[in-house]
Amino acid sequence: MGIVDTAKRSVPPWVKGLVPASLRRHQMIEDHARSLPSYPFFQGLMSRYRVENLVGVDSETFKRRIDEFLALDDYRMEGFANPERQRDLSIRFYWGHDHDFGGFALQGRMRSRHLALLTIFRDRFGAIPQSLEGLRVLDIGAWTGGVSLVLAAMGAQVTAVEEVKKYVEALTYLKQAFAIDNLDPRHLSLYECTLSEFQDAFDLVIYAGVLYHVTDPTVSLRITFNCLRDGGRCLVETAAVNSEKPILAYHGPGLARGDRSARNRSGWNWYFPSLAALARMMEDVGFAQVQVSKVIAGRAFAVGRRDSHVDIMRGGLSVPGLR
Ligand SMILES: C[S@@+](CC[C@H](N)C(=O)[O-])C[C@H]1O[C@@H](n2cnc3c(N)ncnc32)[C@H](O)[C@@H]1O
């Protein structure tokens, strides 16, 4: 299958064949994913969200509303007292993933990563079935919804949680404009997915591009475990540190890169796990059959299955009542 079991640590052929490290990391993964069979399938699903499929709104009005989102630069709506110590991407609106709406196209900050992620989870891990009809999927950290839109087009009932209000409003607008009944955007932090409605509820949790942004990665993984039904799987993608040791490398928001005055800084990370740390954390929160990739261009993929709900070691838990 080409996936590395943490214990074995052999390098799968598809990793050896990857393009040189000088290319930007997302581009490397995207280039690799484009060569896999499922990429065109996922890409094709995005065509459902083109202006000819708008419902109850014309394309000019739709574009004007999208332009209003793109012009947003607002810290108050996020509940911040001032912007000083806050993440630029929470204040200024940035589109997340590439989207060709037909009449116009938006380039996302993360380009076509949504398609690449899903392709790798499907073709390398076998973790995404052809149809998601009747399945419930939780997309954590949805941004403007690239991953959620594809999963909804596959027939899943998608709950998309996102901590930044302006992105939830944009995704809610897409839901309305394209009449996506099976998409439920929610303005919630991952840490609020302890609500009863999230417990034992999902067949798949997509936890991509978020683990290194959170202050307590172990608790975050436990929350994903609790959200799954028995037999459900959590698909994790994260920035990662390339080390054999089971470490979490501390970054902290001070390492954000970019132009402060343009509010375009990226980074805003807390901890980067090594593969060994990621695999152990997933096992320690309860996951079975944990599979991890190698670290590729500073990113790692992992899949864990919830066989049954087991307890977690409670010493030192930052949320004492956590299920
Ligand atoms: C790097 S983007 C990843 C977007 C998408 N999941 C992907 O993989 O392409 C991280 C997103 O997660 C959101 N996020 C970060 N921490 C979060 C949290 N604790 N709860 C919910 N969303 C969070 C950010 O606001 C941002 O939209």
The ligand as an SDF file (V2000), in Angstrom:
LIG
                    3D

 27 29  0  0  0  0  0  0  0  0999 V2000
   -3.8830   25.5350    7.8230 C   0  0  0  0  0  0  0  0  0  0  0  0
   -5.6100   25.7410    7.7380 S   0  0  0  0  0  0  0  0  0  0  0  0
   -6.1220   24.1250    7.2040 C   0  0  0  0  0  0  0  0  0  0  0  0
   -7.3700   24.1680    6.3830 C   0  0  0  0  0  0  0  0  0  0  0  0
   -7.8550   22.7850    5.9170 C   0  0  0  0  0  0  0  0  0  0  0  0
   -8.2460   21.9590    7.0390 N   0  0  0  0  0  0  0  0  0  0  0  0
   -6.8040   22.0870    5.1150 C   0  0  0  0  0  0  0  0  0  0  0  0
   -6.2530   21.1060    5.6020 O   0  0  0  0  0  0  0  0  0  0  0  0
   -6.4970   22.5090    4.0140 O   0  0  0  0  0  0  0  0  0  0  0  0
   -6.0630   25.7060    9.4700 C   0  0  0  0  0  0  0  0  0  0  0  0
   -7.5070   26.1070    9.7230 C   0  0  0  0  0  0  0  0  0  0  0  0
   -7.8670   25.6200   10.9960 O   0  0  0  0  0  0  0  0  0  0  0  0
   -8.4910   26.6470   11.7590 C   0  0  0  0  0  0  0  0  0  0  0  0
   -8.2380   26.3430   13.1830 N   0  0  0  0  0  0  0  0  0  0  0  0
   -7.0840   26.4760   13.8780 C   0  0  0  0  0  0  0  0  0  0  0  0
   -7.2530   26.0870   15.1490 N   0  0  0  0  0  0  0  0  0  0  0  0
   -8.5420   25.6980   15.2620 C   0  0  0  0  0  0  0  0  0  0  0  0
   -9.3250   25.1990   16.3370 C   0  0  0  0  0  0  0  0  0  0  0  0
   -8.8150   25.0200   17.5580 N   0  0  0  0  0  0  0  0  0  0  0  0
  -10.6190   24.8990   16.1040 N   0  0  0  0  0  0  0  0  0  0  0  0
  -11.1670   25.0660   14.8680 C   0  0  0  0  0  0  0  0  0  0  0  0
  -10.4660   25.5530   13.8190 N   0  0  0  0  0  0  0  0  0  0  0  0
   -9.1740   25.8630   14.0090 C   0  0  0  0  0  0  0  0  0  0  0  0
   -7.8370   27.9040   11.2520 C   0  0  0  0  0  0  0  0  0  0  0  0
   -8.5990   29.0540   11.5320 O   0  0  0  0  0  0  0  0  0  0  0  0
   -7.7030   27.6100    9.7710 C   0  0  0  0  0  0  0  0  0  0  0  0
   -8.8590   27.9540    9.0650 O   0  0  0  0  0  0  0  0  0  0  0  0
  1  2  1  0
  2  3  1  0
  2 10  1  0
  3  4  1  0
  4  5  1  0
  5  6  1  0
  5  7  1  0
  7  8  2  0
  7  9  1  0
 10 11  1  0
 11 12  1  0
 11 26  1  0
 12 13  1  0
 13 14  1  0
 13 24  1  0
 14 15  1  0
 14 23  1  0
 15 16  2  0
 16 17  1  0
 17 18  1  0
 17 23  2  0
 18 19  1  0
 18 20  2  0
 20 21  1  0
 21 22  2  0
 22 23  1  0
 24 25  1  0
 24 26  1  0
 26 27  1  0
M  CHG  2   2   1   9  -1
M  END
$$$$
